[in-house]
Amino acid sequence: FPVTIPRCQRQTTLGKILREFLPKGQTVDLLCVDCEGMDAEVLKGNNWRLAKPRVICAEGKDEDEEKYLTRLLLVRGYRLQARAGYSLIYLRGDISKRARNA
């Protein structure tokens, strides 16, 4: 019987994908990342000048992943707002302030 060998996939960054496909002037309200333990690597590849989502949902399966993601996003102006299972919900600083004042 035939054996199928998977094609090698070209690697790229989130920033390159957004630069190619995000229309000029378009904002990103929600960015949801689920890359099986590589969420921080995906987010590190973002072009933060091009796309600074209002809300980011990423997966942190343990305390170390959560701490790493939180530090990574804190310096970019995000706060950890909620947890839902393994999902960590981060709000951009200006959105987070409005949520606290509401």
N, C-alpha and C positions, 0 to 999 in steps of 0.2 A: 504494500500500500504506500501511497505517496506521503512524503514527509514535507510539511510546510515549514520553511524557515522564515521567521519574522524579519521584515525589512528593518534596517537600521534607521532610526529616526534622527533627524537633524536637531541638535539642541539650539535653543535660542533663549532670550530673556523676555520677561514680561514687558520691559521697556521697549524692546524692539517690536514686539507684537502690537503694543498700543500705538507706537509711532507709525506702524504700517496700516492699522485698521481703525483707530479712533479718529473720527472726523474732527477737523480743526475746530476749536471752540467748544467741543462736546465735553461735558463734565461726567465724571464717574460717581454715581451715588453709592453703589454697593459693589465691593470687590470681595468675592468669596473664593478662597483658595483651599483646595483639598488635594494635596499632592503626596499623601502617604509618607509623612515625616520630613518632607522637603519644603514645607510651607515657608519657612524662614528664608531658604535659598531663593525661592520664587520672589518673595517680597524684596529681598536685597537686589534683585535684578530689575526692579521697577525704576522708571524715570519719574521721580517725585515732582519735578517741575512740570512735566506733561500731565500727569494724573495723580491727584491727591484725593482719593475717594473720601466721601463723608463717613462711610462705615466700612470696616474691614472685618470679615469673618475668616478666621484661620483655625487650624486644628492643633491643639496641644494635648498630646496624650499622656504627658506626665508633667511633674512640677518643673523639671529642667527645661522642657520645651516651652512651657508657659512663661517661665522667667526670661528665656532667650527672646521669644517673640515680643514680650512686653518691653524689654529693654530696646530692642530694635525699633519698635514703633513709638516708644516714648520720645526718643530723640527726633522723631519726625512729626511730633505734635499730636500723638494719639494717646487715649486713655483706655485701659481695659474697663469696659462698662458692664459686661455680663458674661456668664458661662452657661452653656447648654450642652450637657454631655461633654464631649471633647472639643466642642466649638467654643472659641473665644471671640467675643464681639468687642471690637475696638471702635471708639468714636473719635473723629477728628476734634481737636481742642475746641474750636469755635462751636461745634455741634454739641459737644459734651457740656460746655458752659450753659448753653440754652436749655439742655435737658435738665440740668440741676436747678435752674431758675424757674422752670415751668411748674 
